[in-house]
Amino acid sequence: MGLEITLDCSQVDWELVPQILKRVGMGYHEPDIHKKAFENSHTTVFVYRDGQLIGFGRAISDGAYQAAVYDIAVVPEFQGQGIGRTIMTTIQARLPQCNIILYASPGKEDFYRKLGWRKMKTGMALFKDPEQKAKKGFTE
């Protein structure tokens, strides 16, 4: 069958989203929380191979000049096959007029650098659990 890229949330099995995020070592919530987050996003991308959800991502945006990318995840056995790149280029193509920031997992910076992204010097965060985020390498 091959890859299928979907830009809407209507057929997503929301139970799979936190399972995939957990598998890749990212933060996750209850399925209904992810459903709300994705449905309220400006851009969503879901990648399926032979009907199986293998990757996804989303961006929030004002649609005018600013956007932020979140929840980029690819099932481990499908990483390194260009699926993450496809998710990112699909999101970027839907936001051509925008400056885009990214919230990425520590250790994934090289992947984004290969796509032309640059590290910011002025990024700041206010986390609900700052000690836990510092322990995971998100903050200093």
Secondary structure, 3 states (H helix, E strand, C coil): CCEEEECCCCCCCCCHHHHHHHHCCCCCCCHHHHHHHHHCCCEEEEEEECCEEEEEEEEEECCCCEEEEEEEEECHHHCCCCHHHHHHHHHHHCCCCCEEEECCCCCCHHHHHHCCCCCCCCCCCCCCCHHHHHHCCCCC
